[in-house]
C-alpha cells in the first residue's frame, strides 16, 4: 500500500512539534559513504533525534559508482547499528540510488533496498546539473519493475523547471524535499525552488539528508519551535528562473 499522501496543502508541512516526524532521507549509517563515519557518531545523532521526539529515520546510504555499496554489505552494517541502538527512534534501511550507468544492471537483478513500509518505492537521484540520458525511460523502467520512483531533493536539480516538476509529478513520481534547502544551505535559488514546490503542493515527503553530526542543530535549532522555519520560508520570495 502506498504510504505517502500527495498534493498536500502548505499548512501540512508546518510542525509545532517534531513528535512523530519521519525523516525520509539520511546518511547516518556509519562508514559506508560520504555521511557519518563512526558508530559512535551515528549513535550520537540518533540520541538527538530521540530527544527531539522523532519517530522514525530511514537510513539511505548512496549506491552509485563512487560508492558501489552492495545490499548485503549495507544490511550487515544496518544490523550492527540496530544492535547498538537502544533508543526509541525506529530505524529503516533503504538506499539512495544514483541513476548512473550501473543502475540498469542493479534494477534488472532486483538487488535493491526500497523505501517505505510497503517495499515498493525507490529513492533515486541524478546529477545536479543535467538529467541522465534516457531519464524518462529509466523512470518508466523503475515503474515497470513494480517500484514507484521517489526523487530525492528535486529542488537541487538545476536542469528542472516548473514544467519539469509538474510533468514528473503528474506521471506519479514522488518528490522528497530536503529540510536544509529551506535554510538556504544550498543557495538562494535552491531555497526558492523548495518553497515553490511546497506552495504548489508537489512535495510528498521530507527528509534531512543529514551527513554530519553538526548539521542536526542547523536543521532543527530549537526543536520546540521548528514550525517557525516553515513560516519564515513561506514568507519569502518563491519565483525562480
Secondary structure, 3 states (H helix, E strand, C coil): CCCCCCCCCHHHHCCCCCCCCEECCECCCCCCCCCCCCHHHHHHHHHHHHHCCCCEEEEEEEECCCCCCCHHHHHHHHHHHHHHCCCCCEEEEEEEEECCCCHHHHHHHCCCCCECCCCCEEEEECCCCCCCCCHHHHHHHHHHCCCEEEEECHHHCCCCCHHHHHHHHHCCCEEEEEHHHHHCCCCHHHHHHHHHHHHCCCCCEEECCECCCCHHHHHHCCHHHCHHHHHHHHHCCCCCC
